[in-house]
């Protein structure tokens, strides 16, 4: 489970779509299951507790990138549930580390970043 902190324009198709799917799972844990259930104690889940607004805003970034790439998006989040902090300052990996992780993957993420 991962929600990247890198701008979505730098993600390949696979990682963009995967993050979107995982973000929806995380959103459901935080908004519909009261922070309980399968991945509720996962570090990625814990860093978003009380930051549903920030998670909503990340989703909006992903949707904007979907549209830029010509993808259809049909799974909006309920904005009324976007509560808490609007920013995320807790990282499992720093942005620099996330870039290294992505550059080591066999995909087109960060292809144009040095």
N, C-alpha and C positions, 0 to 999 in steps of 0.2 A: 504494500500500500504506500503510495507516494503522491503528494501534491508538490510539484516543483515550485521553486521561487524564482525561476528564470522566466523572462518574458515568453509567452506562448509562441511568438513568431520564430523562436529559435528551436522549437521542438519539431521533430519529424512527425509524420502522420501517425505512426504507431504510438509514440509517446504522448502526443496531443490527445488522441482518442482514449488511450489508457488512463491518462490523468482525469479526463472528463468522467469516465465510468467510475473511477475510484472516488472522485470528489462527490459524486451522487451517493455512493455508499456511505461515505463519511457524513454527508449532510443528513442522511436518514438516521444514522446512529445518534447524531447530535440533536436533531429536531423532532424525530418521531419516536425514538426509543429511549429518550431521557438519558442518553449517554451510557446506555447499558447494552449488552449484547456481544456478539462475536469478537469484534475488533475494538471494543470500547476502551481497553487498557493498552492498545497499541500506541507506541510513541507518536506516530503521525496523528492519531485521533486526539491524544492528550494535548498536543500543541495547539489544537483548534478549539478546545473547550472555551466557552465564553467569547469566541471570536467568529460567530456565525456570520456577522456582517462582513468581515474580511474574507471569509470563505465564499460568500455570495459574490463579492467583488472579484475574486479570482475566477469564479465561474463566468462572470460577465466578460472577463478578459479572454477566456477560452472561447466563448460564444462569438466574440468579435473576430477572433482568429479563424474560427470555423467559417464565418461569413466571408472573410477576406479570401479564403481558399475555395469558396464556392460550395462548401458543405452545407447540408440542411441541419438545422437544430430544432428538435421538437420536444425537449425536456427542460422547460424552464423551472427555476426554483421559486418557491413562494417568498416574495420579498418581505412579507409580514414576519417571517421567521428569521430574518437577517438581523439579529440582535447582537449586542455585545460590541467589542472593539472592532473598528474598521481597518485595523492594520495588524500585520503579523510580524513580530520581531523575534520570535523563537524559531530557531532552525535546528534540525537534526544534523544537517550538513550545511556548512556555509555556502554562499552562492559560488564562491571560488571552487569549493569541493564538488558542488553539484555540476559545475562545468566540466571538471576533470572526469567525474563519473560518466557524464553523457558523452564526452569525447572518446572515452574508452569503449563505448558500445558500438556494435556493427550497424550503424544507422546513419542518417543524414542530420542528426541533431547538431546544432552549432557549427554546421559545415562552413559557414562563411565568417566565423569568429576565430581570430587567432589566439 
